[in-house]
Amino acid sequence: MSAAAGVPSRAEVLTMFRSFLRVARKFTDYNIREYTKRKAVDAFRQNRNLSDPSAISAAFSDGKAQLEVAKRQAVIYSLYAPKLKSVMEVQNPIKHRN
């Protein structure tokens, strides 16, 4: 974080957002992967208009904690990955006619 004000820079916030999306891609289960992406996007949109420096710092530190939880969960889920893909991930072998 920035040493002067204690408020994270825009680059730090964007780096955290990208980290959330990278961690979400590590989940093997489609539903959990999409849920993690959606929650990250929603949380960042919700906090987009924060202007109070203490609220920004609090949201950033909460985000860091949530990112660490997501990283640990991705590892746990990878250990117990299902053998079959989700219906959403299976490509349809039937070609649609136009």
Secondary structure, DSSP 8 states (H G I E B T S, - for coil): --TTTS---HHHHHHHHHHHHHHHHH-SSHHHHHHHHHHHHHHHHHTTT---HHHHHHHHHHHHHHHHHHHHHHHHHHHT--SS--TTTS---S----
